[in-house]
Amino acid sequence: MSDTHEIASGGLKATIRAQGGEVVAFSDANGPLLWHGGPEWPRHAPVLFPIVGRLAEDTLIHQGRAYHLTQHGFARDSLFAWVERSESRAVLELRESEATLAIYPFRFVLRMIYEIADGALSVTTHVTNPEQTALICGVGAHPAFLWPLAEGVPKERHRLSFPQAEPGPGLGVAGGLLGPALPLPFAGRELELTEGLFANDAIVIADVANHAVRFAALDEAGREVRALSVSWEGYKDLGIWSKPTGAPFLCIEPWFSMASPIGWQGEFADKPGVLKLAPGESRDFVWRAEPHFIPTRAPE
C-alpha cells in the first residue's frame, strides 16, 4: 500500500504520509501553503505524541521507573497504518508496540483524521485509552506554513492577528524546557513577525485565550495579499516558532501539555498541564487551516 495519499476538494489539495502520520503538502489555487521540508528543517507538520516539548534529561518517570523519551515523542517518527482513504478524507492509526512500551509504558490508540471540506483542511487527533488505568500523555500539532506566504513579500511584512488581545504572559524556552514568564511581544491583537522574535526559541502561551489566528502577507500599503486562518478545538496551549537562525516557515502549534519547566522532574502523572484520560475515554483535538480568497486589486 502506498506511503502517501492525496485528498482534494474545492480547489484545496493535501498529501498525507503514513510515515509520521502527517500532512506533507497543502495548497490552494494560488500554490503551496505548507512548508515542503528542506535543509533548514526536514519536517512539515509533525504529530506530537505522547509528549509535547522535552522532558528534563529526556526522562519520563512512571511509578518510580525511568524511561528514555526524546523531544515531542515517537509518533512523528512512527509508521502509521491506513484505516481509510477516500477522495477528500484519510484516516491513519498508531497503537502501542513492544518498541513504544519500552520507552512509554502506556497502551493507546492514536488516530489521525484528515479531511478537506467547507474550504478548509481539518486535522483531528483522536486519542483513546484502551487500558483499565489512566492514560497520561501530551498531544500537539506542529504545522509549518510558508513564510513568506506570498512571493515577493518580505518576511517583515507579515503578521498574526488574533480575535482578541492575548493577556499573557508568555513563557521562555531554554534547552527545550520552559523558563520564566515573559511579556508577550504583541501590539494589541497583532504580532508583527520578524526573524528576531525567535532568537530565544518559541513563543509559548499557556492556557491561550484565543482559539484562532489569521496569518497574512501584506503589501506596502498594509493590505493583505494572501492569508490563511488557523483555528483549533480541544487544545489549550499555543506555540509559535521558527528557527532561531532564520528559515522560510512559521509554525503555529496548538498543544495540550507543554515541555517540563526548568528545575522540575518528577512522576509523569504530576507533570504540570499533562493530559489524563480515564479508562476507555477518548478525546478529540482538532486544528483547521483555511485559506482566504483575496480579490486582485487594480493598480492605483
Secondary structure, 3 states (H helix, E strand, C coil): CCCEEEEEECCEEEEEECECCEEEEEEECCEECECCCECCECCCCCEECCCCCCCHHHEEEECCEEEECCCCCCHHHCECEEEEECCCEEEEEEECCHHHHCCCCCCCEEEEEEEEECCEEEEEEEEECCCCCCEEECEEECCEEECCCCCCCCHHHEEEECCCCCCCCEEEEECCEEEEEECCCCECCEEECCHHHHCCCCEEECCCCCCEEEEEEECCCCCEEEEEEEEEECCCEEEEECCCCCCCEEEEEEEECCCCECCCCCEHHHCCCCEEECCCCEEEEEEEEEEECCCCCCCC
